[in-house]
Amino acid sequence: MSGTGVISYLGTVEFGAGALGRLPETLAELGVTKPFLISDHGLAATGLVDRVAALLPEEHVRFLEVPPNPTEAAVRAAATAYVQSGADGIVALGGGSPIDLAKGAALLATHPEPLDQYAAILGGMPKIGPVAPLLAIPTTAGTGSEVGRGALITLSDGRKLGFLSQRLIPLRAICDPELTLGLPPMLTAATGVDALSHCIETFCSPRFNPPADAIALDGAGRVWGSLERAVTNGSDLAAREDLMMGALEGGLTFQKGLGGVHALSHSLGGASERPLHHGTLNAILMPGVLRFNAPALGAKLDRLKAALSLEPKADLPNELVALNERLGLPATLTALEVPRDLVPRIVEGALNDHSHATNPRPATAEDYTAILEAAF
């Protein structure tokens, strides 16, 4: 395949066991003297927030009111607190929720409301200018948000929208696999499959970006080879390191766009009245979407299977189902108590999601409905 286009990768990453110790120097490089630390109460209870805060300047501010899925109200509260505190940079500590909320706060602290005018699906990307300086420290190996250009935020009217811009890529990321050693097995599994879904979906995206393809394949192989080890033995630092690198690589490949898995999971997450873990949704939906997309993938399926060290004749969707089972993840949407009557609303949201445009095979409302019905 040949093609032309602009290929861009931005951001600087400190990676490796013990990388957290570089936090003071990294903040100094960014010129941040009064950081605004965004995390959550769960991480505070583990002592990790205090551990990170001990590396910050004495004059810093903490914001821990981060919901399981970032909301417009929480973004607004964080942005207001940031401005009022006189902070000059944001440190985001946690999984995808604190990091995405921090991106929203960095945006809203420097741009006028309303927030939805900056959503990608509403043509908001060109409206996003420079935002507050942001440094991300992931504590899970899943979302890749520490190097991604997007943030998912649930608006007050229930829409779950993506905000995409090179400006939202954290200026620095500190990826220390030691911070994930205490992650519970099921959270390790769900976030790990989330990272795998990023690598697979971006590789399958029809956009032309060979560097992203290479990164996605390497990331997929790392996650596939290390995830079960990390779930079985949470203190396996080598597995944790490979898993974190795979998640980071999945985030780097967001430049290519995602696909139907994320269009559906984004919509489902916004439609549900109860919090649903994004990675778990991706785990349930990915086999069905991959089956649907298979006719449009051609040799890409062979390259994926090779990257995962699978036999050429292996059925990749079935292999994903088997992986979910071995990890102990829920097999169906019914297991998550998702009401079946939400299907029309989920389908409508998926068709209007920014990830829908880069699914490798055009999907209709009927196609998405069939995929969802098979997932119950």
PyMOL commands that set and color helices and strands:
alter all, ss='L'
color gray80, all
select helices_A, chain A and resi 19-30+41-46+48-53+72-85+96-108+115-118+120-122+125-127+166-168+177-180+185-204+210-232+237-256+260-271+278-297+299-307+316-327+334-336+340-351+356-358+365-375
alter helices_A, ss='H'
color red, helices_A
select strands_A, chain A and resi 12-15+35-38+61-63+89-94+134-138+150-154+160-164+172-175
alter strands_A, ss='S'
color yellow, strands_A
deselect
rebuild
show_as cartoon
